[in-house]
Amino acid sequence: MKKEDGRKKNGGARKGSGRKPLLEKQVLEEIKARMKSHGATEIDVKRKDGTTERLTRAEALLDILFVEGFNNKNITAIKEYFDRIIGKAVQPLEGVKDGEPLVVDFLGEGLKRTK
């Protein structure tokens, strides 16, 4: 028995149904572009000595991280500041088993010994 919309049974593939494949990626790219633009916007920042300095929002946030880390000895703020300024430290991926180096294969073949 056919339904009014032409389907014989309930369910199954229908035109326009399902998740749009690139929608999430497109939304993320749009958010990144907005964040970049927002961070590059210049604002007036008042200093403790009463002077005003024109900085981008990103520069102002970096200043806050630096001051928080330096004045309050906040290790998390210091780490975040350096991660933003010079990038995260490279993490080496190596190991030794039974005196022989191991190679990690990220394509699914597992651990291999090198000779």
Secondary structure, 3 states (H helix, E strand, C coil): CCCCCCCCCCCCCCCCCCCCCCHHHHHHHHHHHHHHHHHHCEEEEECCCCCEEEEEHHHHHHHHHHHHHHHHCCHHHHHHHHHHHHCCCCCCCCEEECCEEEEEECCCCEEEECC
